[in-house]
Amino acid sequence: QVQLVESGGGLVQAGGSLRLACAASGIIFSAHHRAWYRQAPGKQRELVALITRSGNTNYADSVKGRFTISRDNAKNTLYLQMNSLKPEDTAVYYCNADYATLSYWGQGTQVTVSS
């Protein structure tokens, strides 16, 4: 059974930092393209950052220079370091792993940034 479990969300003041983690089980995480998405209330889910199997990264314009996606293949874990957080970063953050036609999602972790 495949499971992606996010952790590290919480309440933080604007300008603060959080580090999200996504622990995978049941799959070899490194064989997948991995990504973080977020969904704010009343908005569509959007891609925040992705990292390919080869380690290439890409970011949404809104988080470039503030967020960093990384992975620890030995721990089968994906991370998202979020710095200089803004109130508009408030959302539920989801971990995603894709392999061919298969797509796996975590349950999400709430990030709330107060002004």
Buried (B, 14 or more C-beta within 10 A) or exposed (E): EEEBBBBBBEEBEEEBEBBBBBBBEEBEBBEBBBBBBBBBEEEEBEBBBBBEEEEEEEBBEEBEEBBBBBBEEEEBBBBBBBBEBBEEBBBBBBBBBBBEEEEBBBEBBEBBBEE
